[in-house]
Amino acid sequence: MTAVASPRQHLFIPWAVQERETQLLDYERGEGVYFWDRQGRKYLDGLAQIFNCNLGHGNRRVIDAIRAQAEKACCVSPVLMTEDRSRLAAALLAKTPSELKKCYFVNSGSEADDQAFIMARMMTGRPKIFAKYRSYHGTLLGGLGVGGDPRRAAIEPGPPGTVRFFDPFCYRCDFGQKYPDCKLHCADALERQLQLENPSTVAAIVVEPVTGAAGGFPLPDGYFTRLRQLCDKYGILLIADEVITGFGRTGAWFGVQHENIVPDMMVMAKGLTSGYVPMGAVVVREHVAKHFESKMLPLGSTYTAHPLACAAALACLEEYEGRGLIPHAKKMGELLFQRLNRLAESHPIVGDVRGKGLLACLELVRDRKAKTPLVPANTDSPLPMQIRNRSWDEGLHLLARGSLLMLSPPLSIQPAEIDELVEKLDRILTWLEKTVGLVLRCGPHSGPNGNP
Ligand SMILES: Cc1ncc(COP(=O)(O)O)c(C=O)c1O
């Protein structure tokens, strides 16, 4: 890996202690699940860049669609209609649960989350948003403050009306219970918390169907159904943050579909345009849409439903459908988890393997039995960055965050590429175990898909 020192001089690097970032990766081009740096080194993209490049790199249909649109029209006021704007809304609604009726397009997942929170407050006239402790809902004042991820430290105490609740996180159950014997005790606790907060002050509950970088765990079976029931009982809006889980990532078009849940609002981004042009969306049910028929929607931005993004999104939807990428992702996800579970057997540093579809998380521990985290919570240890650098040296792009390693390769990945990914990961884990001096007996890890 060649060190590139100069770009840092004028450029902030996101989510990083700036002076530590001495090893930069200079992206040059990509094709399928691979990309190359300027020195000609090849990387397997085990993260679809940042959970977004679901179609893989260099997709011809998307590139051509963007190019054709650029020739036709780039600058169109957000209040004007274009053929693609309405075509995209219709095409997107055809893929979401049929009760969702209207789309509002924005430029990122963060923007979509913030707008959804504002719409929920406006619609219900209630001030509070409930979010999990282990959650991430974007980098803007609203979402960063609502999400429980440690990155919220930047703007503590966050927006008034934020209430956090304990996660349904089976590997480290906050209630000391075991799934499924617990009968989802965490959902009972949430109901009690809603009652104590006074449910008539709660506008919305927001959850990710599979928590992304803030925990990497799926909601246990039945939990989403309980959430839907609680929201119905107390007139609270259910917001599904599908920014990572949307567009095939979990082996279904959307994460809510695994449990046939219809949220009141769905927030999406990333896979919507597969990262080719920034775009996000808030998609809502009829009763939310109706509220704004007779009341002002005071939201919007210059780049709402940008023509290049609409063209890219339409091409992406056609690709997902036309190439059968959603069922393919489900199949490849099963294979990936088989391989990861086998890999964990020979690596004591892996405490848990969990996720859904092609969204996988390894939780790393210093002691498998005691589940001692590799990196203590709320610290900014340089170890994750060192793991990432080592992974780049191995030609693998992944996310190392706290004690988590996250994988989310492009949906088009093939079995041989999964083998290659796991072989690289094997070498990275061996290096890491040596680095942290981990020479332990290898007891069983918690079991497949995070449901011990
Ligand atoms: C669940 C979730 N919500 C929101 C966001 C913010 O999206 P963006 O980075 O496009 O602003 C992210 C980003 O990773 C995310 O994972």
The ligand as a Tripos MOL2 file, in Angstrom:
@<TRIPOS>MOLECULE
LIG
   16    16     1     0     0
SMALL
NO_CHARGES

@<TRIPOS>ATOM
      1 C1        -29.2250    3.5110    8.9120 C.3       1 LIG1
      2 C2        -28.6630    4.7790    8.3360 C.ar      1 LIG1
      3 N1        -29.4170    5.8700    8.3110 N.ar      1 LIG1
      4 C3        -28.9610    7.0280    7.7820 C.ar      1 LIG1
      5 C4        -27.7000    7.1180    7.2660 C.ar      1 LIG1
      6 C5        -27.2100    8.4070    6.6700 C.3       1 LIG1
      7 O1        -27.1570    8.3010    5.2870 O.3       1 LIG1
      8 P1        -26.1750    9.2410    4.4320 P.3       1 LIG1
      9 O2        -24.7880    8.8560    4.7900 O.co2     1 LIG1
     10 O3        -26.5590    8.9660    3.0020 O.co2     1 LIG1
     11 O4        -26.4800   10.6380    4.8030 O.co2     1 LIG1
     12 C6        -26.8810    5.9970    7.2690 C.ar      1 LIG1
     13 C7        -25.5160    6.0590    6.7130 C.2       1 LIG1
     14 O5        -24.7450    5.1610    6.7550 O.2       1 LIG1
     15 C8        -27.3550    4.7940    7.8330 C.ar      1 LIG1
     16 O6        -26.5990    3.7050    7.8870 O.3       1 LIG1
@<TRIPOS>BOND
     1     1     2 1
     2     2     3 ar
     3     2    15 ar
     4     3     4 ar
     5     4     5 ar
     6     5     6 1
     7     5    12 ar
     8     6     7 1
     9     7     8 1
    10     8     9 2
    11     8    10 1
    12     8    11 1
    13    12    13 1
    14    12    15 ar
    15    13    14 2
    16    15    16 1
@<TRIPOS>SUBSTRUCTURE
     1 LIG1         1 GROUP 0 **** ****
